[in-house]
Structures are given as structure tokens and as C-alpha cells.
């Protein structure tokens, strides 16, 4: 019986934890700006359906830039559409750091 640790499995779990954290953080920021309960935000629902307008979207972009410590492409953020898309985009910006 081997106690070997699968490095690929460890990496996958770490990446999943990172994505979960990004989703929670994004959901909390969006809920703050919209003044709604974070639990009411479905990560697969288009953010426009919650009333996230361009002013609030720019605020989220600014928060993302602060968290990442780098510029964030506003157009790319608009194309993401939902929390999961935003989390994937943020993750792509941190890959390779």
C-alpha cells in the first residue's frame, strides 16, 4: 500500500480552492454594490439580470485590479457575463505568476 501523493491531484485541488475563493470574493463584491444578499447570486446567471450596470461594473473592475495588483481589461470583463466567467478570467491573469 503506497502513501504516494499524486501531484496532479494536489494541483487540481489547489486550483479548485482558488476558483472557489475567487467566486466567493466576486459574489461578495457584486452583492455589496447591488445591495443584495450574496446568497441570491447564481454564479452562472448573467450579471446584467441582477442590475449590474456600467458604473457598478467599473467598480468591480477596480476591485479586481486592486486584488490582482495589475490592470484588468474592462472589455474582457464585460464579455465574461457571470461570476464564473469573471473568476476564470481572474484566474487566467494570475496563471504563471
C-alpha positions, 0 to 999 in steps of 0.5 A: 500500500503506497502513501504516494501523493499524486501531484496532479491531484494536489494541483487540481485541488489547489486550483479548485480552492482558488476558483472557489475563493475567487467566486466567493470574493466576486459574489461578495463584491457584486452583492455589496454594490447591488445591495443584495444578499450574496446568497441570491447570486447564481454564479452562472446567471448573467450579471446584467439580470441582477442590475449590474450596470456600467458604473457598478461594473467599473467598480468591480473592475477596480476591485479586481485590479486592486486584488490582482495588483495589475490592470484588468481589461474592462472589455474582457470583463464585460464579455465574461457575463457571470461570476464564473466567467469573471473568476476564470478570467481572474484566474487566467491573469494570475496563471504563471505568476 
